[in-house]
Amino acid sequence: MNRPRCDDCGLCVSVCRFGALSGENGKVAVDPGRCEGCGACALACPKGAVSLSPAVQGRIYGSEAETGPFWHARLVPGGENSGRLVQILRERAQKTAREREKPWILVDGPPGIACPAISAMTGCSAALAVTEPSKSGLHDLKRLGELAARFRVPMAVVLNRCDLSEEGSRAIRGVCREKGWPLLAEIPFMAGVVEDLARARIPSGNLGKAAAKVLEGLKVLLAR
């Protein structure tokens, strides 16, 4: 913030949705740890007293996996994910897909419905929600479904560790029927998956049949 230009009018405080700006004793105070870099304060300030400074939150990497190119990022300790970071990764993935003539791009969306999740879902052909048979899983599934509906993205569901709670599984099945979300697969708890993850291996061997069923279901969903 450029203090000589700032007259502490408080307009920047009123447009900040993240609590990074506050009015204390008639003076505007900044909390950099809360800033999400949206730039609303800089646009709103009539004096041009607010500007954004670049900050390194992590690094972006392009790798080669067994199944094809893989774009990902590693954040610095304490660094936060952002919608802009997800957008950059998607843009690079799209460029790579065009160059290599890849028909699909799989975006591993973050949990929740905040900016990173919105950026991951925007413009997608379909969303695949992976949930668990718990009250928190059901709650989050409903919220994600509302987000998908707002962006007009068709959504399907996979019920993971379905054998942990029969009551919770029934609730998930019920809301899927109610909302019209295809339930593509129900995957029981598998100790082999845990062992693979502990050894930093992709557990494709244990999930082969379920994964094939999910892919076929997605193809049907995309063909609608």
Secondary structure by P-SEA (a helix, b strand, c coil): ccccccccccccccccccccccccccbbbbcccccccccccccccccccbbbbbbbcbbbbbbcccccccccccccccccccaaaaaaaaaaaaaaaaaacccbbbbbccccccaaaaaacccccbbbbbbcccaaaaaaaaaaaaaaaaacbbbbbbbccccccaaaaaaaaaaaaaacccccccccccaaaaaaaaacccccccaaaaaaaaaaaaaaaaac
